[in-house]
Amino acid sequence: DMPIMYPPSFNALGLVPFNINPHYIDPDPSTKHMGETREKRIQEFFVFNDIPVIGLREGAIIHCKNDSYTIKGKYGARVFTKNKEPIELKTEDTIEL
């Protein structure tokens, strides 16, 4: 995520084979906001990391059962993989990495 204070490590428990970017917001081309978008931050993450990122929209969850991951909720998610175009996932889609 985007910590306010620098943590001693970004190592996690490794329970899932991807990072989760919660509260993901799609870029709005009509906005006058001049800051970075979530998508831009995720692309910057890939400069030093190879692990896929799931941009989980507000109100969406990832249902984990064994080694299967399914998107639930109303608005879906996006899968970001280094050097590839993002993939759009709808409710009930399975995350394929």
Protein Blocks (a to p, Z undefined) as FASTA:
>chain_A
ZZfbdcfbfcdehlagcdcdehiacddfkbcbfbdcfklmmmmmmmmpcbdcddddehia
cddehjaccdedjkopadddehiacddddehiacdZZ
